[in-house]
Amino acid sequence: MAATANDNDASMRLRLLIRSPEETALAAAALAGLLNGGDVVSLEGDLGAGKTCFTAGVVRALGGTAHVT
C-alpha cells in the first residue's frame, strides 16, 4: 500500500494504491480511526476498484453492522 497526502487549507487529499482486499480493510480501519463527526470522504475509482469494499471496511471499523452495497 502506498499513500500520498497534500494539505490544502482544511482539506486533505489522499491517494492510495491498495493491492488486496486485506490491504483495503486495513486502510479503511486506519481512516475510520481518524474520522470525526461531520467529516466528508469522497472515493474515486474505476468500476471494481474497491470503493464499496473500502466503505464496508470503514463501516465495520466504526462498529456498524449495515450491509454496504
MIBAVO-28215 format. One record per residue: residue number from 1; residue in one letter; x negated, z negated, y of N, C-alpha, C in turn. Coordinates in steps of 0.2 Angstrom, whole numbers, always signed. Example, Ala and Ser with C-alpha at 12.3 -4.5 7.8 and 13.67 -1.06 7.14 Angstrom:
% MIBAVO-28215
{site 1,'A',{-66,-39,-28},{-62,-39,-22},{-66,-39,-16}} {site 2,'S',{-64,-35,-11},{-68,-36,-5},{-64,-39,+0}} 
END
This chain:
% MIBAVO-28215
{site 1,'M',{-4,+0,-6},{+0,+0,+0},{-5,+0,+6}} {site 2,'A',{-3,+4,+11},{-7,+5,+17},{-2,+4,+23}} {site 3,'A',{-4,+0,+28},{+0,-1,+34},{-3,+0,+40}} {site 4,'T',{+0,+3,+45},{-2,+3,+52},{+3,+0,+57}} {site 5,'A',{+1,-3,+62},{+6,-5,+67},{+4,-4,+74}} {site 6,'N',{+9,-2,+78},{+7,-1,+85},{+12,-6,+89}} {site 7,'D',{+9,-10,+94},{+14,-14,+98},{+16,-10,+104}} {site 8,'N',{+22,-10,+106},{+24,-6,+112},{+30,-11,+115}} {site 9,'D',{+28,-15,+120},{+32,-20,+123},{+35,-24,+118}} {site 10,'A',{+41,-25,+117},{+44,-29,+112},{+46,-26,+106}} {site 11,'S',{+44,-20,+105},{+45,-17,+98},{+38,-16,+95}} {site 12,'M',{+39,-15,+88},{+33,-13,+84},{+35,-8,+79}} {site 13,'R',{+31,-3,+78},{+32,+2,+74},{+27,+1,+68}} {site 14,'L',{+29,+2,+62},{+25,+0,+56},{+26,+6,+51}} {site 15,'R',{+21,+9,+49},{+21,+14,+44},{+18,+12,+37}} {site 16,'L',{+22,+12,+32},{+19,+10,+25},{+19,+16,+21}} {site 17,'L',{+13,+16,+17},{+13,+20,+11},{+13,+16,+5}} {site 18,'I',{+19,+17,+2},{+20,+12,-4},{+21,+17,-10}} {site 19,'R',{+17,+15,-16},{+16,+19,-21},{+21,+17,-27}} {site 20,'S',{+24,+12,-27},{+28,+10,-33},{+34,+5,-31}} {site 21,'P',{+39,+5,-35},{+45,+0,-34},{+42,-7,-33}} {site 22,'E',{+37,-9,-37},{+34,-16,-36},{+31,-17,-29}} {site 23,'E',{+28,-12,-27},{+25,-12,-20},{+31,-13,-15}} {site 24,'T',{+36,-9,-16},{+42,-9,-12},{+45,-16,-11}} {site 25,'A',{+46,-19,-17},{+48,-26,-17},{+44,-31,-13}} {site 26,'L',{+37,-30,-14},{+33,-34,-11},{+33,-33,-3}} {site 27,'A',{+33,-27,-1},{+33,-26,+6},{+40,-28,+9}} {site 28,'A',{+45,-27,+6},{+52,-29,+8},{+52,-37,+9}} {site 29,'A',{+49,-40,+4},{+49,-48,+4},{+45,-50,+10}} {site 30,'A',{+39,-47,+11},{+35,-48,+17},{+38,-47,+23}} {site 31,'L',{+42,-42,+24},{+46,-40,+30},{+51,-45,+31}} {site 32,'A',{+55,-47,+26},{+60,-51,+26},{+58,-58,+29}} {site 33,'G',{+52,-60,+27},{+49,-67,+30},{+48,-67,+37}} {site 34,'L',{+47,-61,+40},{+46,-60,+47},{+52,-59,+52}} {site 35,'L',{+58,-58,+49},{+64,-56,+52},{+67,-62,+55}} {site 36,'N',{+70,-61,+61},{+74,-67,+65},{+81,-64,+66}} {site 37,'G',{+86,-68,+67},{+92,-66,+68},{+92,-61,+74}} {site 38,'G',{+96,-55,+74},{+96,-50,+79},{+91,-45,+79}} {site 39,'D',{+86,-46,+74},{+81,-40,+73},{+84,-34,+71}} {site 40,'V',{+81,-28,+73},{+84,-22,+70},{+78,-19,+67}} {site 41,'V',{+80,-16,+61},{+75,-12,+57},{+77,-5,+55}} {site 42,'S',{+73,+0,+57},{+75,+7,+56},{+71,+9,+50}} {site 43,'L',{+73,+12,+45},{+69,+15,+40},{+70,+23,+40}} {site 44,'E',{+64,+26,+39},{+64,+34,+39},{+61,+36,+33}} {site 45,'G',{+63,+41,+30},{+60,+44,+24},{+64,+49,+21}} {site 46,'D',{+61,+54,+17},{+65,+59,+14},{+69,+56,+8}} {site 47,'L',{+74,+60,+6},{+78,+58,+0},{+74,+56,-5}} {site 48,'G',{+75,+50,-8},{+71,+47,-14},{+65,+44,-12}} {site 49,'A',{+64,+43,-5},{+58,+39,-3},{+58,+32,-4}} {site 50,'G',{+63,+29,-5},{+64,+22,-7},{+67,+17,-2}} {site 51,'K',{+70,+20,+3},{+74,+16,+8},{+79,+11,+6}} {site 52,'T',{+83,+14,+1},{+88,+9,-2},{+85,+4,-6}} {site 53,'C',{+79,+6,-10},{+76,+1,-14},{+73,-5,-9}} {site 54,'F',{+70,-2,-4},{+67,-7,+1},{+72,-12,+4}} {site 55,'T',{+78,-9,+6},{+83,-13,+9},{+86,-18,+4}} {site 56,'A',{+87,-16,-2},{+89,-21,-8},{+84,-26,-8}} {site 57,'G',{+77,-25,-8},{+72,-30,-8},{+72,-35,-2}} {site 58,'V',{+74,-32,+4},{+75,-37,+10},{+81,-41,+8}} {site 59,'V',{+86,-38,+6},{+92,-42,+5},{+91,-48,+0}} {site 60,'R',{+88,-46,-6},{+86,-51,-11},{+82,-57,-8}} {site 61,'A',{+77,-54,-4},{+72,-59,-1},{+75,-64,+3}} {site 62,'L',{+81,-62,+7},{+84,-66,+11},{+90,-70,+8}} {site 63,'G',{+90,-70,+1},{+95,-74,-3},{+101,-70,-4}} {site 64,'G',{+102,-64,-2},{+108,-60,-3},{+109,-58,-10}} {site 65,'T',{+116,-57,-12},{+117,-55,-18},{+121,-49,-18}} {site 66,'A',{+122,-46,-12},{+126,-40,-12},{+123,-34,-15}} {site 67,'H',{+127,-29,-18},{+124,-23,-21},{+123,-18,-15}} {site 68,'V',{+117,-16,-15},{+115,-11,-9},{+115,-4,-12}} {site 69,'T',{+119,+0,-8},{+119,+7,-10},{+117,+12,-5}} 
END
